Amino acid sequence: MRMMSTIHQQPDAVVHPDEPIQMVDLHGQYLRIQTETDAAMQAVLERCAFINGPQVHSFAQALGSFLDAPYVIPCGNGTDALQLALMALPLKPGDEVIIPAFTYIAAAEVIGLLGLRPVLADVNPDSFNLDVTRLEELMSPRTRAIIAVHLFGQLCDMEPLMNFANRHNLYVIEDNAQSIGATYTFSNGLRKQGGTIGHIGTTSFFPTKPLACYGDGGAVITSDKELAVRIRMLANHGQQTKYNHQLIGCNSRLDTLQAAILEVRLKHLETFNAVRQEAAVCYDVALTGKETWRIPHQSSFSSHVYHQYTLQVADGRRDALQAFLQEKGIPSMIYYPLPLHHQPAYRELCRRPLSLPVTESLCRSVLSLPIHTEIHKHLPYIVNTLLAWTKQ
Ligand SMILES: Cc1ncc(COP(=O)(O)O)c(C=O)c1O
C-alpha cells in the first residue's frame, strides 16, 4: 500500500482536486483489493452455500486469531450483536445497564427492546468515551451491566472500568464497532485487543466501519465458553440441534458472501488502520494550536485507529465551519447531534444524572472530517481550506 506524502510538501495546494471528496471512499478502497475480493466472492457463487458456508467459519476463526479471542460468533449486524450479548446474560426486565449518553443509538435501542433500562453516563471530554471516574454516582440496586462503546477509533479506559465492574459484580459488554484493531495497554504492560477485555465484545461490519463488508454483518466475541454456546444458540432461533429450541432466540446470520469479503478485508485491517493513522498525523500537524478548534486527543492507554477524525469547534462556530466546508466541496459529519436523553423515544426510558455537561457540549461542537484510505491526495486542499477559514 502506498503511504501518503505529508501535507507539508504541498503547502500551497488550495485547488479543489477534480475527484469529489468523500467522507469514506468505499470504491477507491475496493479497487485496492479488487482481485482478491472478486475471487473470494466468485468462490462463494460457484459453491452456492450462501448461508453457513465454510467461509463463515473460516472468517470467524481468523477474526478470533487476530483478536486472540477463543469464541467469535458471526451475526447479522452490530445492533444484533449487542442484542445477543444482552440476551445471553442473566438479566431481568427493569434491570439497569449503564451506557454513554454520547453515542450511536444501538446500545440504548436493544436495552429498551429487551425491557431493560438504560442509565446514561457522561463522557470524557478528551476521549469522548465513558467517564469511568463517575460510574459510582450512577449505581442503583438494579444496576447489572455496563456497555462501553469504543467511539471513533479508540478504546474506553478499560482497566478502571473492569475494576469497578468486578467490585460491583457487573457484566461488561464492549461495543467495538468503531475501533476494531485498537489495543489497550494495562498498567502492568499487558496489551489486549479492544472487544476482548470485558465479558463480551461486539462489532459491526457495516460498510464504512474499520472492518467492513459490502452489506450488513456483525459479530459477538467472548472468552467464556458457556456464554459462547448461549450466544450461538440465541442467534440461531435458540437451537443447538435442528428443531430443538431450548431458548427463545432470533435469526441473525452473517451470510457467506459477506464472510468471504471479510476474510479478505481482515488481512488488510492493520494496513488500512495505519493509513488512517498517518492521515490523522497529517491533520494533527497542520491543525494543532488553533483557538478555533481542538484536535482529537490520543489516550495514553489506547491506540487510535481513527474511524473518525473529530474536531471540537469552539464558540458555537461548528455549523458555520461545516457550511463553509460544504461550499468548498468538503464533506463533514456531526456524530452525534443529539444526545440520547433528548431523543423523543428515549427521554422517558433513560435514567440519568441531573446534567450531562460534556455530552451536551460535544453535541454542539463536534465535527468529523473525511478520513479513509484514499484521503491522502485530498489532505492539502482540506487543511488549507480549514486554515483559510480561521483567517476570515
Ligand atoms: C458504536 C456502534 N454500535 C453499533 C452499531 C450498529 O451496527 P449495525 O449498523 O451493523 O447494526 C454502530 C453502527 O453504526 C455503531 O457505530
The ligand as a MOL file (V3000), in Angstrom:
LIG
                    3D

  0  0  0     0  0            999 V3000
M  V30 BEGIN CTAB
M  V30 COUNTS 16 16 0 0 0
M  V30 BEGIN ATOM
M  V30 1 C -20.8760 2.1760 18.0530 0
M  V30 2 C -21.8510 1.4350 17.2040 0
M  V30 3 N -22.5030 0.3870 17.7090 0
M  V30 4 C -23.3670 -0.3320 16.9840 0
M  V30 5 C -23.6360 -0.0090 15.6840 0
M  V30 6 C -24.6540 -0.7930 14.9390 0
M  V30 7 O -24.1180 -1.5200 13.8870 0
M  V30 8 P -25.0500 -2.0310 12.6870 0
M  V30 9 O -25.3560 -0.8490 11.8230 0
M  V30 10 O -24.2030 -3.0410 11.9940 0
M  V30 11 O -26.2640 -2.6140 13.2910 0
M  V30 12 C -22.9680 1.0660 15.0960 0
M  V30 13 C -23.2550 1.4120 13.7010 0
M  V30 14 O -23.1980 2.4980 13.2380 0
M  V30 15 C -22.0610 1.8150 15.8770 0
M  V30 16 O -21.3980 2.8600 15.3770 0
M  V30 END ATOM
M  V30 BEGIN BOND
M  V30 1 1 1 2
M  V30 2 1 2 3
M  V30 3 2 2 15
M  V30 4 2 3 4
M  V30 5 1 4 5
M  V30 6 1 5 6
M  V30 7 2 5 12
M  V30 8 1 6 7
M  V30 9 1 7 8
M  V30 10 2 8 9
M  V30 11 1 8 10
M  V30 12 1 8 11
M  V30 13 1 12 13
M  V30 14 1 12 15
M  V30 15 2 13 14
M  V30 16 1 15 16
M  V30 END BOND
M  V30 END CTAB
M  END
